[in-house]
Amino acid sequence: MTALPPDPDPNRTPDLEAGGGVPPGSTPPDSAQTSGLSHPQPMPSKAMPVLWLILTGVLVLMVAGLVLSLAVGWLSV
């Protein structure tokens, strides 16, 4: 059993002109659009990004200190 093609047959599609277009009035009008928000959005906290930056900086400094101490010879692995 073969499946039906995904596109409809152009010869049987109503209101389709010979070039593939549709005559004016055959399509529904553009829908209305509501722009803007229904209520003000809350401002995101700036504490978490700052906290993550500080924690990342501390981690980078710790890893750099470990690599430096291994390079100088203060630690032996």
N, C-alpha and C positions, 0 to 999 in steps of 0.2 A: 504494500500500500504506500503510495507516495503522499507526502504532505502537501498541503496547499501552499502556493508561493506567498511570501510575506507581503508583497505589494498587490493591491487590488488591480483588477483588469481595467485599463484605461478606457476601453470601449464601453464598459458597464458602469463607470463612475458618473453619477449625476452631476450636472453643471460643469463638466470639464470641457474646455474648448479644445480645438484641434491642436493648438500649439502647446497644450499642457497647462495653460493658465485657467483662471476662473473669472467669470464675468463679475462686474461690480454688483454688490448686493448679495452674492452667494455666500460670502463669508460673514461670520458674526462681527460686530464692531469690536474694537479694542476694549478690553476690560478696564475698569477704573483702577487707579492705583492710589493707595494711601501711602503718603510718605511721612516720615517722622516716627517718633516713638510714642507709645501711649502714656508713658510716664518716664521721668528722668532715671537714667541708669546710675547705680551707685558707683562712686569712684573706687577703683581698686586700691588696695593697701600698698604703700611703697616699702613697708617693712620687710616683706618676704624677699623681694629681689635684692635689697641691700644685704640682708642676712646671708643669702646664697652667695653673693659676691665676696663677703667677708670670709665665709667658710671655705670657699674655693681658694681665696688668697692664702689663708692659713695652711691649707693642704699643700699648695704649690710651694710655699716657703719650707714646710717640713720635708717634702721630697727633695727640694734643692739642698737643704741642709744635710740630709742623709747622703746624697750623692757627693757633696763636697767633702763630708767627713770620711767617706770611703776613699775618695781620691787622695786626700791628704794622708790618710793612714791612721786616723784616730780610731777607726773601727775596723775589725777584721771579721770577715765572714767565713 
